[in-house]
Amino acid sequence: MSAAAPTHDHAHDHSHDDHAHGHHEQSFIWKYIFSSDHKTIGIQYGLTGMIFLLFGFFLMLLMRWSIAYPGVPLPAIEFIRSVPGIRELFEGMFGRWLNADGSLNGELYNMLGAMHGTIMVFFGIVPLGFAAFGNFVMPLQIGTIDMAFPRLNMASYWLFFISCVLMMWSFFVGTGPVQTGWTMYSPLASTANIGVTSIWGHGHTWWLTAMVFNISASLLGSVNFIATIINLRTKGMTWMKMPFFCWAMFVIGFLLLLAFPPLEVAALLQLSDRVFGSSFYLPTGLMEGGKHLDISGGGSPLLYQHLFWFLAHPEVYVLILPAFAILTEVIPCNARRPLWGYKSMVYSVLTLGFLSFLVWAHHMYLTGMGTMMSTYFQITTVLISVPSVVLLTCMMVSLWGGSIRFNTQMMFASAFLPMFGIGGLTGLPLAFSFIDLAMHDTYYVIGHFHYVVAPGTIFALFAGVYHWFPKITGRFMNDRLGKLHFWPSLLGMNLVFAPMFIQGMAGFHRRWYDGGKYFENTSAMSHWTTTLTHKIGAFFGLNIPDNMLSLNIVMSIGAFILAIGQVPFIFNFWFSIKGGKKANSDNPWNATTLDWATPTPPPHGNFLFDPVAHRGPYEYSVPGHGSDFYPQWESEPGKPDPKGSPAPAPALAHH
């Protein structure tokens, strides 16, 4: 079925709200707030996701201060408490849990850790990577005027927004936000603060309720993506002419559709345990404070772990695949080379999606599963690394022999490749149960995961922002400020996460709020990296000890550099919306996919002509062609278009 737009003005026709609003100009609220236009919804998801990424990053800064400087008051705490408005907000969210002198304690650290993980994964990266970029770009790339179910799309965003409000509200309730880890393992999560009589005073209640809304939003979005890609591809857009970006969104849609319901069920059952007194996850004989808990018992804590990780391992690929999707647009465009191994990448991403449902229990080796089961999960975990390597290799080979433009998005894309490689390689040892038993819950695991999603996925998301910004706004972001954003980010990311591998192998636990200060057998160890840190500190007049604790200071300095590096991006982003250099055409990067054939920014209805996909999505540097790019919508010279009129010149898309 083709959903190509007719060749007349779409600003008033083709509105999915025509029957409700007629042909009149929509009010601000219906055009920008309660919009059913996929582009506006993509922007809504993008802005919300970036705000939560920034907030999650702030939580990490508080944690890193506690780890590097245990018992030391937070910097500027007196200033914060002296500013009206900010004082009340800070006290309501964090201040009431601080020690009297303004330093962090273990209780607040646990809250920060749980909420940092929850917010970055479910409220930051997934909304920005899948919902924002997917909503804005995918319908344009397949040549349709909107998503298959526009109002369902709007509902998905507003369910997500409700989940954001509920999750933030949990900071202000009586018990504060959850402090049982972003995984919310039962029975601890089901019995924490069990003496509090009001269920609405539990941060756990609000966390679970927020996640139910969040998952429901993802389910609506995933159904919409799948239906749109299957049914609304324009004329000529066969499966193997579809950009890899759309293939990745297609697979992510199935991952969310099949993996999120188990977590929604898990959250509802845990909510039932907390609110209604059931015992789905609570075994008989639980004790607290030397007394037996008044529960019915008979439940299984392992049931929750299975339900959670059956979602959470496919979720890892929901985090990673948007990064690969963005890079397959940025790298060929800026290397002026076709995407190498397109078909093998398509088959790899389909394999990756299938295998991601067969590996979940490698997170559960400590539960004491038998050798047969652990062997099975070890084999599937090693197997799933193969398609990931194929994807990474294809993008690296795509650079070979290219005429590379090192603009900001290309620098972030190039940095993704080795950073993701480090994350993947350090994860391979954890596939084996005998290594995972020693490394589990250490900083080694944190370093591995964060190399995949921080200098990995987040770098790719930055590349996507710089790449599509002129299509969204009609203006460029400043390239010099972009590079000023890139270099501190690259340095800061590596200073934060590389030392984690060393500390992890030394036995540092991820939940030591004091950074391991009181574990002398571990923290007193030295290593060549700690000696180097000590000497560099001495050179600058700093007394940094020659032991494992010194790496906490290095990581906190890295976090500070990373924070400073985001200032140019924030300024660049907001200033460029109105003050950036105007895009001189609708296709400023000379790209080949259909999203660059629309006016800038795209109107309601997207296209001013019937788009037809004449060729594959990555036809760069085609021998014999007049330019180094051959867009999908450009018909072959000398051949009429489907209506019999002369073939449109490439400049038709440049208004």
C-alpha positions in Angstrom: 0.0 0.0 0.0 1.4 3.4 -0.9 1.0 6.4 1.3 2.7 8.9 -1.0 1.4 12.4 -0.7 -0.4 14.1 -3.6 1.4 16.8 -5.5 -0.4 19.8 -3.9 -0.2 21.8 -0.7 -0.6 19.6 2.4 -0.7 22.3 4.9 -4.6 22.1 5.0 -5.3 18.8 3.3 -4.4 15.4 4.7 -4.8 16.5 8.3 -5.6 13.5 10.4 -7.8 15.8 12.4 -9.8 17.1 9.5 -13.1 15.6 10.6 -12.6 17.3 14.0 -11.2 20.6 13.0 -12.2 21.1 9.4 -9.7 23.0 7.2 -9.1 25.8 9.7 -5.7 26.7 11.0 -5.1 24.7 14.2 -4.7 26.5 17.5 -1.3 26.4 19.3 -2.5 23.8 21.7 -3.7 21.4 19.0 -0.7 22.1 16.8 2.1 21.8 19.3 0.8 20.3 22.5 -1.9 17.7 21.6 -0.5 17.2 18.1 -1.0 14.0 16.1 1.7 14.9 13.6 4.6 12.4 13.8 7.2 15.2 13.5 5.8 17.3 16.4 5.5 14.1 18.6 9.1 13.2 17.7 10.2 16.7 18.9 8.1 16.4 22.1 9.8 13.0 22.8 13.2 14.4 22.0 13.0 17.5 24.2 11.6 15.5 27.1 14.2 12.8 26.7 17.1 15.3 26.6 15.8 17.0 29.8 15.7 13.6 31.6 19.2 12.7 30.3 20.4 16.0 31.8 18.6 15.3 35.1 20.0 11.7 35.2 23.5 13.0 34.6 23.0 15.4 37.6 22.1 12.5 39.8 25.3 10.8 38.7 27.4 13.9 39.6 26.0 13.7 43.2 26.9 10.0 43.4 30.4 10.6 42.1 31.0 13.3 44.7 30.0 10.9 47.5 32.3 8.2 46.1 35.3 10.4 45.7 34.8 12.6 48.8 32.9 10.6 51.4 31.8 12.6 54.3 32.6 15.9 52.6 29.7 18.4 52.2 28.4 18.9 48.7 30.0 21.9 46.9 27.9 25.0 47.0 25.4 23.4 49.4 25.2 26.6 51.4 24.6 28.7 48.3 21.8 26.3 47.2 20.1 26.5 50.6 20.2 30.3 50.5 18.4 30.8 47.2 14.5 31.0 47.6 12.7 28.6 45.3 15.8 26.5 44.6 16.2 25.8 48.3 12.6 24.4 48.7 13.0 22.3 45.5 16.4 20.9 46.6 15.3 20.2 50.1 12.2 18.4 48.9 14.1 16.2 46.5 17.5 15.6 48.2 18.2 17.9 51.2 16.1 16.1 53.7 18.2 12.9 53.3 21.6 14.6 53.5 23.7 14.4 56.7 23.6 17.5 59.0 26.8 18.8 57.5 25.6 18.5 53.9 27.4 15.3 53.0 25.7 12.3 51.4 24.9 9.1 53.2 24.2 5.5 52.1 20.4 6.0 52.1 20.5 8.9 49.7 23.2 7.2 47.6 20.9 4.2 47.1 18.1 6.5 46.0 20.3 8.3 43.5 21.6 5.0 42.1 18.2 3.6 41.6 16.8 6.7 40.0 19.8 7.4 37.8 19.5 4.0 36.2 15.7 4.2 35.8 15.7 7.7 34.4 18.7 7.3 32.0 17.3 4.1 30.5 13.5 4.4 30.5 13.1 8.2 30.4 16.2 9.4 28.5 17.8 7.1 26.0 14.8 5.1 24.8 12.5 8.1 24.4 15.3 10.0 22.5 16.7 7.2 20.5 13.6 5.2 19.5 10.6 7.5 20.0 12.1 10.9 19.0 14.3 10.0 16.1 12.1 7.1 15.0 8.9 9.3 15.0 10.5 12.2 13.1 12.7 10.3 10.6 11.1 6.9 9.9 7.9 8.1 8.2 9.9 10.5 6.1 12.3 7.8 5.0 9.6 5.4 3.8 7.8 8.3 2.0 4.5 8.4 3.9 2.5 11.4 5.3 2.3 10.2 8.9 2.2 7.2 11.2 -0.4 4.5 10.7 -2.3 5.5 13.8 -1.7 9.3 14.5 -3.9 9.6 17.5 -2.4 6.4 19.0 0.9 8.1 18.5 -0.3 11.2 20.5 -1.6 8.9 23.2 1.7 7.2 23.5 3.5 10.5 24.2 1.0 11.6 26.8 1.1 8.3 28.6 4.9 8.7 28.6 4.5 12.3 29.9 2.3 11.1 32.8 4.9 8.5 33.7 7.5 11.3 33.8 5.4 13.3 36.2 4.8 10.3 38.4 8.4 9.3 38.5 9.5 12.8 39.5 6.8 13.0 42.1 8.3 10.0 43.9 11.2 12.3 44.9 8.8 14.4 47.1 6.8 11.6 48.9 7.3 10.6 52.4 9.8 7.7 52.0 11.6 9.4 49.0 12.3 7.7 45.7 13.1 4.0 45.5 16.4 2.9 47.1 16.4 -0.8 46.0 18.2 -0.4 42.7 16.8 0.3 39.2 16.0 -3.4 39.0 13.6 -3.3 42.0 14.4 -6.9 43.0 11.9 -8.6 45.3 11.6 -9.4 48.2 13.6 -6.3 49.2 11.6 -3.9 47.0 8.3 -5.5 48.1 9.1 -5.1 51.8 11.2 -1.9 52.0 9.5 0.7 54.3 6.8 -1.8 55.0 6.0 -0.1 58.2 4.8 3.1 56.4 1.0 3.0 56.6 0.1 5.2 53.6 0.8 3.5 50.3 0.9 6.9 48.6 3.8 7.8 50.8 5.9 5.0 49.3 8.3 6.0 46.5 8.1 2.4 45.4 4.4 2.7 44.7 5.0 5.7 42.5 7.9 4.0 40.7 5.8 1.0 39.8 2.8 3.1 38.7 5.1 5.3 36.6 6.6 2.2 34.9 3.2 0.9 34.1 2.4 4.1 32.2 5.9 4.2 30.6 5.6 0.6 29.3 2.0 1.2 28.0 3.4 4.2 26.0 6.1 2.0 24.6 3.6 -0.7 23.6 1.4 1.9 21.7 4.5 3.2 20.0 5.8 -0.2 19.0 2.5 -1.3 17.4 2.4 2.0 15.5 5.9 1.6 14.1 5.4 -1.9 13.0 2.1 -1.1 11.3 3.5 1.9 9.6 6.6 0.2 8.2 4.7 -2.8 6.9 1.8 -0.9 5.4 2.7 2.7 4.5 5.9 2.4 2.4 5.8 4.5 -0.7 5.9 3.2 -4.3 9.2 1.5 -5.0 10.2 1.2 -1.4 10.7 -2.5 -1.2 12.1 -4.1 1.9 15.7 -4.1 0.5 15.4 -0.5 -0.6 14.5 0.6 2.9 17.1 2.5 4.8 18.8 0.5 7.6 17.5 3.2 10.0 13.9 1.9 9.3 15.0 -1.8 9.6 16.4 -1.0 13.1 13.2 0.8 14.2 11.2 -2.2 12.8 13.2 -4.6 15.0 13.0 -2.3 18.0 9.3 -2.2 17.6 9.1 -6.0 17.9 11.5 -6.0 20.9 9.3 -3.6 22.7 6.1 -5.3 21.8 7.3 -8.8 22.9 9.6 -7.9 25.9 7.8 -5.0 27.7 4.6 -6.9 28.6 6.5 -9.2 31.0 7.9 -6.2 32.9 4.5 -4.5 33.0 3.1 -7.8 34.5 6.1 -7.9 36.9 5.4 -4.3 38.0 1.7 -4.9 38.5 2.3 -8.1 40.5 4.9 -6.2 42.7 2.4 -3.4 43.1 -0.2 -6.0 44.3 2.3 -7.4 46.8 2.9 -3.9 48.2 -0.7 -2.6 48.1 -3.0 -5.5 48.4 -1.0 -7.9 50.5 -0.5 -10.7 47.9 2.7 -12.7 47.8 3.6 -13.3 44.2 7.3 -12.7 45.0 7.4 -13.1 48.8 8.5 -16.5 50.1 7.4 -17.9 53.4 9.6 -17.2 56.4 10.8 -13.6 55.6 12.0 -11.8 58.7 12.7 -8.1 59.4 14.1 -6.7 62.6 14.1 -10.2 64.2 10.4 -10.7 63.5 8.5 -12.7 60.9 6.8 -10.5 58.4 3.0 -10.7 58.4 2.6 -12.0 54.8 0.9 -14.9 53.3 4.2 -16.2 51.7 4.6 -18.9 49.1 5.9 -16.5 46.4 9.1 -16.8 44.3 11.7 -13.9 44.2 13.2 -15.6 41.2 9.9 -15.2 39.2 10.5 -11.4 39.4 14.1 -11.7 38.2 13.0 -13.8 35.2 10.2 -11.4 34.2 12.5 -8.4 34.7 15.5 -9.7 32.7 13.3 -11.1 30.0 12.6 -7.5 29.3 15.9 -6.0 30.3 18.2 -7.9 27.9 16.1 -7.1 24.8 16.0 -3.6 26.3 19.8 -3.4 26.0 19.3 -3.7 22.2 16.5 -1.2 22.3 19.3 1.1 23.7 21.9 0.1 21.2 20.0 -0.2 17.9 19.0 3.5 17.6 22.7 4.2 17.7 23.5 1.9 14.8 20.4 3.3 13.0 21.7 6.9 13.3 25.2 5.9 12.3 24.1 4.2 9.1 22.8 7.6 8.0 25.7 9.8 9.3 28.7 7.6 8.2 27.8 7.0 4.5 26.7 10.6 4.1 29.9 12.0 5.5 32.2 9.4 4.1 30.6 9.8 0.7 30.6 6.0 0.4 27.8 3.4 0.2 27.0 1.6 3.4 29.2 -1.5 3.1 27.4 -4.9 3.6 23.9 -3.5 3.7 22.2 -6.9 3.4 24.4 -8.5 5.9 23.6 -5.7 8.4 19.8 -6.3 7.8 20.1 -10.0 8.4 22.3 -9.3 11.5 19.8 -7.0 13.1 17.1 -9.5 12.5 19.2 -12.2 14.1 20.1 -9.9 17.0 16.4 -9.3 17.7 15.7 -13.0 17.7 18.7 -14.0 19.9 18.1 -11.2 22.4 15.1 -13.2 23.8 17.3 -16.2 24.5 20.0 -14.8 26.7 18.2 -13.1 29.6 19.4 -15.4 32.4 23.1 -14.6 32.0 22.2 -11.8 34.4 21.1 -14.5 36.9 24.1 -16.8 37.3 24.3 -16.0 41.0 20.8 -17.5 41.5 22.4 -20.9 41.5 21.1 -22.3 38.2 22.4 -25.8 37.2 25.4 -26.3 34.9 23.2 -27.3 32.0 21.2 -24.1 32.1 24.2 -21.9 32.6 26.0 -23.6 29.7 22.9 -22.8 27.5 22.9 -19.1 28.4 26.7 -18.9 28.0 26.4 -20.3 24.4 23.6 -17.9 23.4 25.4 -15.0 25.0 28.5 -15.6 22.9 26.4 -16.2 19.8 24.7 -12.8 20.1 28.0 -11.0 20.0 28.4 -12.2 16.3 25.7 -10.0 14.7 26.9 -7.1 16.8 30.4 -7.5 15.5 29.0 -7.7 11.9 27.2 -4.4 12.4 30.3 -2.7 13.8 32.6 -4.1 11.1 30.3 -3.0 8.3 30.3 0.6 9.5 34.1 0.6 10.0 34.6 -0.8 6.5 32.2 1.9 5.1 34.9 4.4 6.1 37.6 2.7 4.0 38.5 4.9 1.0 36.0 7.5 1.8 36.3 11.3 1.3 35.4 11.9 4.9 33.9 15.2 6.1 34.9 15.6 9.8 32.0 17.7 10.9 30.6 17.4 14.4 28.2 14.6 13.7 30.9 12.6 12.0 33.3 13.0 14.9 30.7 11.7 17.4 29.9 8.8 15.0 33.6 8.0 14.6 34.1 8.0 18.3 31.2 5.6 18.8 32.9 2.8 16.9 35.9 2.2 19.3 33.9 3.1 22.4 31.2 0.6 21.5 34.0 -1.9 20.6 35.5 -1.5 24.1 32.0 -2.0 25.7 31.4 -5.2 23.6 34.8 -6.8 24.2 34.7 -6.2 27.9 31.3 -7.8 28.0 32.4 -11.1 26.5 34.2 -12.4 29.7 30.9 -11.8 31.6 29.2 -14.3 29.3 30.9 -17.1 31.2 29.4 -17.9 34.6 32.7 -18.6 36.4 34.0 -15.1 35.6 30.6 -13.4 36.2 30.4 -14.9 39.7 33.6 -13.0 40.6 32.7 -9.8 38.7 29.0 -9.5 39.4 28.0 -6.2 41.0 31.5 -4.8 40.7 32.5 -1.7 38.8 33.7 -3.9 36.0 30.1 -4.6 35.0 29.3 -0.9 35.4 32.2 0.1 33.1 31.2 -2.5 30.5 27.6 -1.4 30.4 28.3 2.3 30.3 30.9 2.0 27.5 28.1 0.5 25.4 25.4 3.2 26.3 27.3 6.3 27.3 30.2 6.9 24.9 28.4 4.5 22.7 24.7 5.2 22.3 24.7 8.7 23.7 27.5 9.7 21.3 25.4 8.4 18.4 22.3 10.3 19.7 24.4 13.5 19.7 25.4 12.7 16.1 21.8 12.4 15.2 20.9 15.7 16.8 23.6 17.5 14.8 22.7 15.6 11.6 18.9 16.2 11.5 18.8 19.6 13.2 18.8 21.5 9.9 15.9 19.4 8.6 13.9 19.9 11.8 14.6 23.7 12.3 15.9 24.9 8.9 19.1 26.0 10.6 22.5 24.5 11.4 24.1 24.1 14.8 27.4 25.8 15.1 30.2 23.4 14.1 32.9 25.0 16.3 30.7 24.8 19.4 29.9 21.2 18.3 33.6 20.3 18.4 34.0 22.2 21.7 31.2 19.8 22.9 32.9 16.7 21.4 36.4 16.8 22.8 35.6 17.3 26.5 32.8 14.7 26.2 35.3 12.1 24.7 37.9 12.9 27.4 35.4 13.0 30.2 33.6 9.7 29.2 36.9 7.8 29.2 38.1 9.2 32.5 34.9 8.3 34.1 34.5 4.7 32.8 37.9 3.3 32.0 39.1 3.2 35.6 36.0 1.2 36.5 37.5 -1.9 34.8 40.6 -1.7 37.1 38.6 -1.1 40.3 36.1 -3.8 39.3 38.8 -6.4 38.9 40.2 -5.3 42.3 36.8 -6.1 43.8 35.2 -2.6 44.2 31.5 -3.0 44.7 29.0 -0.8 42.8 27.0 0.0 45.9 29.8 1.4 48.2 28.6 4.9 48.7 31.9 5.8 50.3 33.9 4.5 47.3 35.3 1.6 49.3 37.0 3.8 51.9 36.5 1.4 54.7 37.5 -1.8 52.8 41.3 -1.6 53.4 42.1 -4.9 51.8 40.7 -3.6 48.5 41.2 0.2 48.7 44.9 0.0 49.9 46.0 -1.9 46.7 48.1 -0.1 44.2 48.4 -0.5 40.5 50.4 1.1 37.7 47.4 3.3 37.0 47.2 4.5 40.6 50.9 5.2 40.6 50.6 7.3 37.4 47.6 9.1 39.0 49.7 9.9 42.1 52.6 11.3 40.0 50.3 13.4 37.8 48.6 14.8 40.9 52.0 15.6 42.5 53.0 17.4 39.3 50.0 19.7 39.7 50.5 20.0 43.5 47.7 17.6 44.4 48.1 15.0 47.1 46.4 12.0 45.4 47.3 8.7 47.2 48.9 5.8 45.4 46.0 3.3 45.9 42.7 2.3 44.4 40.8 5.1 46.1 42.7 7.6 43.9 40.8 6.3 40.9 37.6 7.6 42.5 39.1 11.1 42.2 40.1 10.6 38.6 36.5 9.4 37.7 35.0 12.4 39.5 37.3 14.8 37.6 36.2 13.1 34.4 32.5 13.6 35.4 33.3 17.3 36.0 34.9 17.6 32.6 32.0 15.8 31.0 29.6 18.2 32.7 31.5 21.3 31.5 31.5 19.8 28.0 27.7 19.8 27.8 27.5 23.5 28.3 28.5 24.4 24.7 25.9 21.8 23.4 23.0 23.3 25.5 23.8 26.8 24.4 24.4 25.7 20.8 21.1 23.8 20.7 18.8 26.5 22.0 20.6 29.4 20.3 20.7 27.7 16.9 16.9 27.2 16.8 16.5 30.9 16.0 20.0 32.2 15.6 21.8 29.4 13.7 23.0 29.7 10.1 20.1 29.0 7.7 20.1 25.9 5.7 20.7 26.8 2.0 18.7 23.9 0.7 16.4 21.1 1.8 19.3 18.6 1.4 22.3 20.5 2.9 24.3 17.3 3.5 23.7 16.0 0.0 22.1 12.9 1.4 20.2 10.2 -0.6 17.3 9.0 1.6 13.7 10.4 1.2 13.8 12.4 4.5 15.9 15.0 2.6 13.3 15.3 -0.3 10.8 17.2 1.9 10.7 21.0 2.4 12.6 22.3 5.4 11.1 22.0 8.0 8.6 19.4 6.6 5.0 20.6 6.5 2.0 18.6 7.7 1.8 15.9 5.0 5.6 16.0 4.5 6.0 15.8 0.7 5.2 18.3 -2.1 5.3 15.5 -4.8 4.7 11.8 -5.0 7.9 10.2 -3.7 9.1 7.1 -5.5 12.0 5.0 -4.3 13.9 4.3 -7.5 17.0 2.7 -5.9 18.7 1.7 -2.7 19.2 4.2 0.1 23.0 4.6 0.1 24.0 5.4 -3.5 27.0 7.6 -3.0 29.9 8.0 -5.4 28.1 6.0 -8.1 30.4 5.6 -11.2 29.2 7.6 -14.2 26.8 9.8 -12.2 27.1 13.5 -12.4 27.4 14.1 -8.6 28.7 12.0 -5.7 25.2 11.2 -4.5 22.2 9.7 -6.3 19.0 10.3 -4.2 16.3 7.6 -4.0 13.7 10.0 -5.3 15.7 11.0 -8.4 14.5 9.1 -11.5 17.0 7.8 -14.0 17.9 10.3 -16.7 15.9 10.0 -19.9 13.2 7.9 -18.3 9.7 9.4 -17.6 8.3 9.3 -14.1 5.3 7.0 -13.3 2.8 9.7 -14.5 4.5 10.1 -17.9 5.9 13.6 -17.3 9.6 14.3 -17.6 11.7 13.1 -14.7 12.1 15.8 -12.0 15.6 17.2 -11.6 17.3 16.7 -8.2 16.8 20.4 -7.5 13.0 19.9 -7.3 13.5 19.1 -3.6 15.3 22.3 -3.0 12.7 25.1 -2.4 
